[in-house]
Structures are given as C-alpha cells and as structure tokens.
Amino acid sequence: MINHIKCDKLKGIVVNEEISYTLIRNEENNLNIVKAENLTFEYIRRDEEGNVESINKAIDNVNIDIKEGDFVAVLGHNGSGKSTFAKHLNALVSPTEGSVWVDRMNTLEHENTLRIRQTAGMVFQNPDNQIICTLVDEEVGFGPENIGVPEDEIWERVEKSLKAVGMYDFRLANPTKLSGGQKQRVAIAGIVAMKPKCIVLDEPTAMLDPNGRKEVIEVLHELNKKENVTIILITHYMEEVIDADEVYVMNEGKLVMQGKPRDIFSQVEKLKELRLDVPQVTELAHELRKEGLDIKEGILTTKELITELERIRGLKNVNNSR
Amino acid sequence: MSIIVDKINYIYEAGTSFERHALKDVSCVIEKGEFIGLIGHTGSGKSTFIQHLNGLNKATSGHIYYDGQDIYEKGYNMKELRSKVGLVFQYPEHQLFESTIFKDVCFGPKNQGLSKQECELRAFESLKLVGLDEKFYYNSPFDLSGGQKRRVAIAGVLAMKPEVLILDEPTAGLDPKGRDEIFSVLENLRKTGITIILVSHSMEDVATHVDRIMVMNDGILKYDDTPKNVFRHHKELEEIGLAAPKVTYIMNDLKNAGFDVDTDAITIEEAKKSILEIL
C-alpha cells in the first residue's frame, strides 16, 4: 500500500520490483486493446469428398491497432471483410495466417477463448435473433449468470447496465414487445452487464428507424465516455461515423484507408469508388465545390459549412463593393 | 387498376389482454403507376397495413377495393389478388432456396400453374429487369453478394407479373452501392407502369425517389402528401420518431444563419441549386 502511494507521488519512479512489473504491463495494455498483425483469413469451400473447391480470401494481410478507450468505426461495402474481422475479435473464427490479440490475449490459444469473449462483447445486426428471455431484466442477466457472477452482483449489474442504456423503466417488460431501438439497447445492456472492456457492434442500426438509430449511437458514445469502454462500430451509415476517434475502411479484405473522420471524408471520390457514401453535409459541400465555390474538402458539420459560406459571401461582397 | 382503402381497422388478438388496435380508420386511394413511400417508426402499423393490401390480413372493419371490386366480398379470388399485389418482405434473400438462381425465380410462376415455357420466359424477363448479369443465372443464389441476392428475390416476385409491388425495407443492411442498385431497379420498374409502395426507414432515400409519402403513426395515417409537403412538418415527424432528410436540416440551419435559402429542399441537388442562387 505504502509502496503504491510512493509510486504515485514519484510519478512512476519504481520502488518495488513487483509493482514495476504491473506498471509496465498496464502501460502496454493501455497501448492497444486490439491488435491484428498480418491477419489473413480464408474461407475454404470443399466438395462432398473433402477436396478444396475454392478459396476465398476474406481478410488479406490486415494490420490494425486499436487503443483502449477509443471509439472506432469500420466501413466497407458488403463482402469487404469487415464482419469477418469483427468475428476475429471475439474468437468466433481464428486467423488462417497472422495473429489477433485482444487485451494481449492471442485468439489462437484456445484457453483464452472464454476470457476473450468476456473482454470483447459482440452485438449483431438483428435484435430479434439475440433475444431469448421473457423479461428484460432476465435477458440482461443472462450473460453475467453464464460467466458465473454471484447472484446479488448479477442484479446490481443488471440495474446498472439498464440505467446506462436508458432502459431501466422497461426492466419488467417483455423484450419481444419493444421497438427495434429499444431491443438493440437491451442487447447492448446484456453485453455491458458482462463488463467487457470492448464492445464490437456489427451494423447494430441497420434495421432501426431514425429514432432507434439515434438512441443506439448515443448510448455507445455515453458508454465510451463515461465507462471508457472501447467501441468498435461497423456500419453503413456515414452519419454515425463523424464523431469516431479513428475510421478504418476495408475493401476486398484489405485495409485501404485509415484516419480521422475528416481525413477519410475529405476523399469523397475515393469513397465512392469503394462503394461507400459520405455524410449529406460533406456531399453537399463537395458538390458546391465542384460547381466552383471555394469550399474546403472534408466538411463534417453544418457549422463548418456555414463558416465557409459566410467567408465566401464576405469575399463576394468585398469584390462587389470595389 | 387502383386500390381504394376505406376506413379499415385492424385489431390484433381481439378480446384478449394483448388486444392492440394496429390500424385505426385508415383510408387512402392508390392510383396506377404511383411510387409511394411509406414511413413510420417501428410498430407504427406500416407492416400491418401493407399486409392488408394483398389480403394476408383481413381488416376487422372497413373495405378494400381492388380495381373496383371489394376484396372481402364472398367469392373474391384472393389467390389472384396475391399475384397481382406482390409483396417483397424484409430480408427477402432469406427465402431463396433453389439450387440455381433461374429455378428460384421460376418458383412463383410455377405455383401460379403456368407452363414451363411461360415460367422460363418470365424468369428471363424479370432477371433482366433487376439487372442481374446473365452469367450468374445458373449459379447458386447463395454465392451472390447481399445486394445481388436481394435483386434475385425481387425478380422472384416480379416473375408473377404483379401490378403492384410492395417492398418492406428493401435496402436494410445493404451498403450504399447495393442500395443504389436496388433504387435503379425500382426507377426502371416504374417506367413499366407498375405501382410501387416502398416501406423505408431512410428519409434521404424516400426524399430522392418517391412522388408521394404516407406517414403512419400509432395505427393512423398521419400524413399523405408529396415529399416536400410532408417534410415541411419535420418537427411533428421528430415527435413520432421520424425525421426530415439531413439536408433539410442543413438548409434550415443555413436560413437561421442568415442565408436566404429554400428550406423546402429535400435532396442534395435541390439544396445545391438553392445555395448557388443566393451566393
């Protein structure tokens, strides 16, 4: 204990060897919650006799580092390999070549599998396929119960996670009678109750109406900010990506773009080539630019557009008055 | 052909504690060749409503007239109605099952009792309509991409030669390109004079493509008007879980910032024109 305090005071100058070890390990943990190195995955199809019919490279030599506490978005068209990538983070599939580490655990080592799944929780596209219980609170308690959390703590966690997603008032409702957005929030609460460090969501808003979509994305940002949960969001809705810390774009199994949302969305034509979109405000700014207005690329918010238009209007007025 | 919906009501599980009034006095007229967008939050009654149009659900009260005939009249040929009003469900690719794409598309007309030759003719026609390359016709439908599978499923319904095509969220889960492909199919179809009713959660898509929007809320048909008129009510739409297209909000913000732009713009194209005019 005393050593800990000393340690804090001396700002990391180490007194005790054991502590120094934990410190270093923690520091490394902070570096990346997810690390993929030369990750390649092949779907191999065999005919009835077991001969290889075709090999499809779903992921092709991908290197990704995701920092703990980041909000990360993965974009890519259908079949670009992003869902297969997501499944690696949960050890649902294992790499054909290369490795994936989740919180420094190699997904290839089977004894890690359970711990990896507790570290990286997964939410899928269709909330209806994930619901199994008749009451919302039982649904959320299912995960922690399965990993052997003591009963009192289960209910504590259920309450806390339902509050975190704003569904506490519905705890005694039948989950099948909820709206799509509410169901998806319950599914997220079910994951949160297992206290994962990281949540991977594979197109969680694809089936939701605008309100449901907003609810889910807000909950994710909340979890990210307040609980420091790493969020890995796979989506086709570009508007959901604007506030991410880092964006990855996949195409044909390869990682083709990586950067801040602004860097990514300033390349409108390239995104279109990759069968993707940009947010409407970015597209409007891009179209205006094509018409000859001097607007900078990579506009992400209406506010930025207004600033640019005001600047242009100001210039015109000056020219006119001359 | 036209569809007249006259004050239909539908109550789920009437008389039990789960009783729910899913449609309340819904009335409308759908004319031949219209392209209608049907929007509403989850549970607003959209799906219940479209299931009435081809007789999958029978209204608790009220009438539906297809081509002047009351479909609830005794002796009305429901089977024929179902081939005239084709319904493409959500995730229609889950219903693909045959060993080849071509056979899968033949399944509908085969069930209508048509000759083999006629079935194949129609399969060719409808696969062409959805723009699927001929080289795929004899492949397994399960080897296609998401967007392609969905187009095959739509072709399966088109092969029954419906006069009205209803699609329940045909672009859910598709990437932007796949979505554009589906819409170009629908734009081509509308040229053939078919009536299209599109259920969608994407206000941007609806704004760009349809001529008329019907808004359902809590079982009531709240708005039924042109896209421009409907999206003028963006505040009311937000209250019922919907929204206007993003670009409409951008235009409203611009107006508030002192730019005299057209806040009725609902597509990027319109917004662009309006901004260029005032600068």
Boltz contact constraints between the chains, C-beta under 6 A:
constraints:
  - contact:
      token1: [A, 77]
      token2: [B, 175]
      max_distance: 6.0
  - contact:
      token1: [A, 77]
      token2: [B, 177]
      max_distance: 6.0
  - contact:
      token1: [A, 78]
      token2: [B, 145]
      max_distance: 6.0
  - contact:
      token1: [A, 78]
      token2: [B, 146]
      max_distance: 6.0
  - contact:
      token1: [A, 78]
      token2: [B, 175]
      max_distance: 6.0
  - contact:
      token1: [A, 78]
      token2: [B, 178]
      max_distance: 6.0
  - contact:
      token1: [A, 79]
      token2: [B, 145]
      max_distance: 6.0
  - contact:
      token1: [A, 179]
      token2: [B, 42]
      max_distance: 6.0
  - contact:
      token1: [A, 179]
      token2: [B, 43]
      max_distance: 6.0
  - contact:
      token1: [A, 180]
      token2: [B, 42]
      max_distance: 6.0
  - contact:
      token1: [A, 206]
      token2: [B, 172]
      max_distance: 6.0
  - contact:
      token1: [A, 206]
      token2: [B, 173]
      max_distance: 6.0
  - contact:
      token1: [A, 207]
      token2: [B, 172]
      max_distance: 6.0
  - contact:
      token1: [A, 209]
      token2: [B, 41]
      max_distance: 6.0
  - contact:
      token1: [A, 209]
      token2: [B, 42]
      max_distance: 6.0
  - contact:
      token1: [A, 209]
      token2: [B, 201]
      max_distance: 6.0
  - contact:
      token1: [A, 209]
      token2: [B, 241]
      max_distance: 6.0
  - contact:
      token1: [A, 210]
      token2: [B, 242]
      max_distance: 6.0
  - contact:
      token1: [A, 210]
      token2: [B, 243]
      max_distance: 6.0
  - contact:
      token1: [A, 211]
      token2: [B, 41]
      max_distance: 6.0
  - contact:
      token1: [A, 211]
      token2: [B, 241]
      max_distance: 6.0
  - contact:
      token1: [A, 236]
      token2: [B, 175]
      max_distance: 6.0
  - contact:
      token1: [A, 275]
      token2: [B, 175]
      max_distance: 6.0
  - contact:
      token1: [A, 275]
      token2: [B, 177]
      max_distance: 6.0
  - contact:
      token1: [A, 276]
      token2: [B, 176]
      max_distance: 6.0
  - contact:
      token1: [A, 277]
      token2: [B, 176]
      max_distance: 6.0
  - contact:
      token1: [A, 280]
      token2: [B, 246]
      max_distance: 6.0
  - contact:
      token1: [A, 280]
      token2: [B, 247]
      max_distance: 6.0
  - contact:
      token1: [A, 281]
      token2: [B, 250]
      max_distance: 6.0
  - contact:
      token1: [A, 283]
      token2: [B, 268]
      max_distance: 6.0
  - contact:
      token1: [A, 284]
      token2: [B, 268]
      max_distance: 6.0
  - contact:
      token1: [A, 284]
      token2: [B, 271]
      max_distance: 6.0
  - contact:
      token1: [A, 287]
      token2: [B, 272]
      max_distance: 6.0
  - contact:
      token1: [A, 291]
      token2: [B, 276]
      max_distance: 6.0
  - contact:
      token1: [A, 302]
      token2: [B, 250]
      max_distance: 6.0
  - contact:
      token1: [A, 302]
      token2: [B, 253]
      max_distance: 6.0
  - contact:
      token1: [A, 306]
      token2: [B, 257]
      max_distance: 6.0
